[in-house]
Amino acid sequence: MSASHPSWLAIDAGNTRLKWAVGRPGHWQATGAAETGAAESLAEALPAMPAGTRAVFCCVAGEATERAIMQACARLGIPLQRVRATGTQLGVTNGYRDPSQLGADRWVALVAAHREQPSHQLVVNAGTALTVDALAADGRFLGGVIAPGVQLMREALVGGTAKLRPAGGKVTPLPLCTDDAIATGTSLAAAGAIDRMARNLAEQGLAISRVVLSGGGADALAEHIAHPLARRPHLVLDGLGLIGESLPWPA
């Protein structure tokens, strides 16, 4: 790649998984993931990268993970910048009362979704937490909700009840066993949050054109979303790369 079009290393450190991609936003040459607790081994996990590679990352996993990412990039000699939510970036306006309090992973996902298709849409990340964020066609982030992800809901039932110990189960319209009842209830609760947010927007005259879905729990949720769906497994990484291209870098 030429000096004017460097290769990017994008790193998304979530609560459970650390995801990375190498290449260009939307055209990644290599991707990977590991447990967030294995961040100290990141340098060994990454493939060889072209000269001139630059790195961008977001982190919601705490200071220890942030330090491990910084140390890995330092060992590899790769310039690194952390991305945080800001008031406006690449056509997206942050509607949070305190823009800096919006999770960086949510912010970069909004940027990527808007760059791909400016429209009234919901940007959903189905991970440890479920986030459902409303984005207007003009780039305004209108607000969003955070709820437990499907797996976290199921784990909460195990930890908070004496006899509910789900072992598999499947989603079915009218569950007739406990395992199916838990699988169905948790999946529909997540899908219901998405549907309610879509209705909230429609009531304001902003009918959504699509739901953009990413995250490790996307497979379990996708079939229950009753709206046009765009699966984007690398949405946060794409947003990181796009923002990285817009940042000032030392010559």
C-alpha positions as CSV (number, residue, x, y, z in Angstrom):
1,M,0.0,0.0,0.0
2,S,1.2,3.5,-0.7
3,A,2.2,5.9,2.0
4,S,-0.9,8.0,1.3
5,H,-3.0,4.9,1.8
6,P,-1.5,3.1,4.7
7,S,-2.6,-0.3,6.0
8,W,-4.7,0.0,9.2
9,L,-4.7,-2.2,12.4
10,A,-8.1,-1.6,14.0
11,I,-8.6,-3.0,17.5
12,D,-11.9,-3.2,19.4
13,A,-11.5,-4.3,23.0
14,G,-14.9,-5.3,24.3
15,N,-16.1,-6.6,27.6
16,T,-15.6,-10.3,26.6
17,R,-13.7,-10.3,23.3
18,L,-10.9,-8.4,21.7
19,K,-11.4,-8.1,17.9
20,W,-8.9,-6.9,15.4
21,A,-8.5,-6.4,11.7
22,V,-5.7,-5.5,9.3
23,G,-6.0,-3.8,5.9
24,R,-8.6,-1.2,4.9
25,P,-12.0,-0.3,6.3
26,G,-14.5,-2.6,4.6
27,H,-11.8,-4.5,2.8
28,W,-9.9,-6.1,5.7
29,Q,-7.2,-8.6,4.6
30,A,-7.1,-10.4,8.0
31,T,-9.3,-10.4,11.1
32,G,-9.2,-12.2,14.4
33,A,-10.5,-12.3,17.9
34,A,-9.5,-13.5,21.3
35,E,-10.7,-13.3,24.9
36,T,-10.2,-9.8,26.2
37,G,-8.2,-11.3,29.1
38,A,-5.6,-12.4,26.5
39,A,-4.8,-8.9,25.4
40,E,-1.2,-9.2,26.7
41,S,-0.6,-11.8,23.9
42,L,-1.9,-9.5,21.1
43,A,1.5,-8.8,19.5
44,E,2.1,-12.5,19.0
45,A,-1.4,-13.1,17.6
46,L,-1.2,-10.5,14.9
47,P,0.0,-11.3,11.4
48,A,2.9,-9.5,9.8
49,M,1.9,-6.1,8.7
50,P,3.1,-3.8,5.9
51,A,5.5,-1.0,6.6
52,G,3.6,2.2,7.4
53,T,0.7,0.5,9.2
54,R,-1.1,2.7,11.7
55,A,-3.3,1.5,14.5
56,V,-6.5,2.8,16.1
57,F,-8.4,1.2,18.9
58,C,-11.4,1.6,21.2
59,C,-11.6,0.0,24.6
60,V,-14.4,-0.5,27.1
61,A,-12.6,-3.3,29.0
62,G,-10.6,-1.2,31.5
63,E,-7.2,0.3,31.9
64,A,-5.2,-3.0,32.0
65,T,-6.5,-4.0,28.6
66,E,-5.7,-0.5,27.3
67,R,-2.2,-0.7,28.5
68,A,-1.7,-4.2,27.0
69,I,-2.8,-2.8,23.6
70,M,-0.5,0.1,23.8
71,Q,2.4,-2.1,24.8
72,A,1.7,-4.5,21.9
73,C,1.7,-1.7,19.3
74,A,4.9,-0.2,20.8
75,R,6.6,-3.6,20.6
76,L,5.6,-3.8,16.9
77,G,6.6,-0.2,16.2
78,I,3.1,0.8,15.0
79,P,1.8,4.3,15.7
80,L,-1.3,4.1,17.8
81,Q,-4.2,6.4,18.6
82,R,-7.2,5.7,20.9
83,V,-10.6,6.7,19.6
84,R,-13.2,8.2,21.9
85,A,-16.6,9.6,21.3
86,T,-16.7,13.3,20.4
87,G,-19.3,15.9,19.6
88,T,-19.2,15.4,15.8
89,Q,-17.2,13.3,13.4
90,L,-17.5,12.3,9.8
91,G,-21.0,13.6,9.5
92,V,-22.3,12.1,12.7
93,T,-23.5,14.4,15.5
94,N,-23.4,13.1,19.1
95,G,-26.7,13.8,20.9
96,Y,-25.6,12.6,24.3
97,R,-25.9,15.1,27.1
98,D,-22.2,14.6,27.7
99,P,-20.8,13.4,24.4
100,S,-17.7,12.0,26.0
101,Q,-19.8,9.5,28.0
102,L,-21.0,7.6,25.0
103,G,-19.1,4.3,24.6
104,A,-16.5,4.6,21.9
105,D,-17.6,1.3,20.4
106,R,-21.1,2.6,20.0
107,W,-19.8,5.9,18.5
108,V,-17.6,4.3,15.8
109,A,-20.4,1.9,14.9
110,L,-22.7,4.9,14.3
111,V,-20.0,6.5,12.1
112,A,-19.6,3.3,10.0
113,A,-23.3,2.9,9.6
114,H,-23.8,6.5,8.5
115,R,-20.9,6.4,6.1
116,E,-22.3,3.3,4.5
117,Q,-25.9,4.5,4.2
118,P,-27.2,7.8,5.5
119,S,-30.8,6.9,6.5
120,H,-33.1,6.6,9.5
121,Q,-31.7,3.4,11.1
122,L,-31.0,1.5,14.3
123,V,-27.4,0.4,15.0
124,V,-27.4,-2.7,17.2
125,N,-24.5,-4.4,18.8
126,A,-25.4,-7.8,20.3
127,G,-22.6,-8.6,22.6
128,T,-22.3,-9.0,26.4
129,A,-24.5,-6.0,26.5
130,L,-27.2,-5.2,23.9
131,T,-27.0,-1.7,22.6
132,V,-29.7,-0.2,20.3
133,D,-28.8,3.2,18.9
134,A,-31.0,5.5,16.8
135,L,-29.4,7.3,13.9
136,A,-31.2,9.9,11.7
137,A,-30.5,10.2,8.0
138,D,-28.8,13.6,8.6
139,G,-26.3,12.0,11.0
140,R,-27.9,12.9,14.3
141,F,-27.5,10.3,17.0
142,L,-30.8,10.5,18.7
143,G,-30.3,8.3,21.7
144,G,-30.1,4.6,22.5
145,V,-30.7,1.9,25.1
146,I,-28.4,-0.6,26.8
147,A,-29.7,-3.9,28.1
148,P,-28.2,-7.3,29.0
149,G,-27.3,-9.4,26.0
150,V,-29.1,-12.7,25.4
151,Q,-26.3,-14.8,27.0
152,L,-26.0,-12.4,30.0
153,M,-29.8,-12.7,30.6
154,R,-29.5,-16.4,30.6
155,E,-26.6,-16.3,33.0
156,A,-28.5,-14.0,35.3
157,L,-31.3,-16.6,35.5
158,V,-28.8,-19.2,36.5
159,G,-27.3,-16.9,39.2
160,G,-30.5,-15.4,40.5
161,T,-32.8,-18.4,40.7
162,A,-32.6,-21.7,42.6
163,K,-33.9,-24.1,40.0
164,L,-33.5,-22.5,36.5
165,R,-30.5,-24.1,34.9
166,P,-30.9,-23.8,31.1
167,A,-29.2,-26.5,29.1
168,G,-29.7,-25.5,25.5
169,G,-33.2,-25.0,24.5
170,K,-34.6,-23.5,21.3
171,V,-36.8,-20.6,20.3
172,T,-40.3,-21.6,19.6
173,P,-43.6,-19.7,19.4
174,L,-45.2,-21.4,22.5
175,P,-42.5,-23.0,24.6
176,L,-43.6,-26.2,26.5
177,C,-40.4,-26.9,28.5
178,T,-38.2,-24.7,30.7
179,D,-35.1,-24.7,28.5
180,D,-37.2,-23.6,25.5
181,A,-39.0,-21.0,27.6
182,I,-35.7,-19.4,28.7
183,A,-34.2,-19.5,25.1
184,T,-37.4,-18.0,23.7
185,G,-37.9,-15.4,26.5
186,T,-34.3,-14.0,26.4
187,S,-34.2,-13.9,22.5
188,L,-37.6,-12.2,22.3
189,A,-36.7,-9.7,25.1
190,A,-33.7,-8.6,23.0
191,A,-35.7,-8.4,19.8
192,G,-38.4,-6.6,21.7
193,A,-36.0,-3.8,22.7
194,I,-35.1,-3.3,19.0
195,D,-38.8,-3.3,17.9
196,R,-39.7,-0.8,20.6
197,M,-37.0,1.6,19.6
198,A,-38.1,1.3,16.0
199,R,-41.7,2.2,17.1
200,N,-40.4,5.1,19.1
201,L,-38.7,6.5,16.0
202,A,-41.8,5.9,13.8
203,E,-43.9,7.8,16.3
204,Q,-41.7,10.8,15.6
205,G,-42.0,10.5,11.9
206,L,-38.7,8.7,11.5
207,A,-39.5,5.3,10.2
208,I,-36.3,3.3,10.0
209,S,-35.0,1.9,6.7
210,R,-32.9,-0.9,8.3
211,V,-31.4,-2.4,11.4
212,V,-27.6,-2.7,11.3
213,L,-26.6,-5.7,13.4
214,S,-23.1,-6.6,14.7
215,G,-21.6,-8.4,17.7
216,G,-20.9,-11.9,18.9
217,G,-24.6,-12.6,19.7
218,A,-25.9,-11.5,16.3
219,D,-26.5,-15.0,15.0
220,A,-28.9,-15.8,17.8
221,L,-30.8,-12.6,17.4
222,A,-31.0,-12.0,13.6
223,E,-33.9,-14.2,12.8
224,H,-36.1,-12.5,15.4
225,I,-35.7,-9.0,14.1
226,A,-38.8,-7.9,12.2
227,H,-37.2,-5.1,10.1
228,P,-34.9,-5.0,7.1
229,L,-31.6,-6.3,8.3
230,A,-28.0,-5.5,7.4
231,R,-25.5,-7.9,9.0
232,R,-22.1,-6.1,9.5
233,P,-19.8,-8.3,11.7
234,H,-16.9,-5.8,11.4
235,L,-19.0,-2.6,12.0
236,V,-16.9,-1.3,14.9
237,L,-13.6,-2.1,13.2
238,D,-14.8,-0.4,10.0
239,G,-15.7,2.7,12.0
240,L,-12.3,2.7,13.6
241,G,-10.6,2.5,10.3
242,L,-12.7,5.3,8.8
243,I,-11.9,7.5,11.8
244,G,-8.3,6.6,11.7
245,E,-8.1,8.0,8.1
246,S,-9.5,11.3,9.3
247,L,-7.1,11.8,12.3
248,P,-3.9,13.9,12.2
249,W,-0.8,11.7,12.2
250,P,2.8,12.7,12.6
251,A,4.7,12.8,9.3
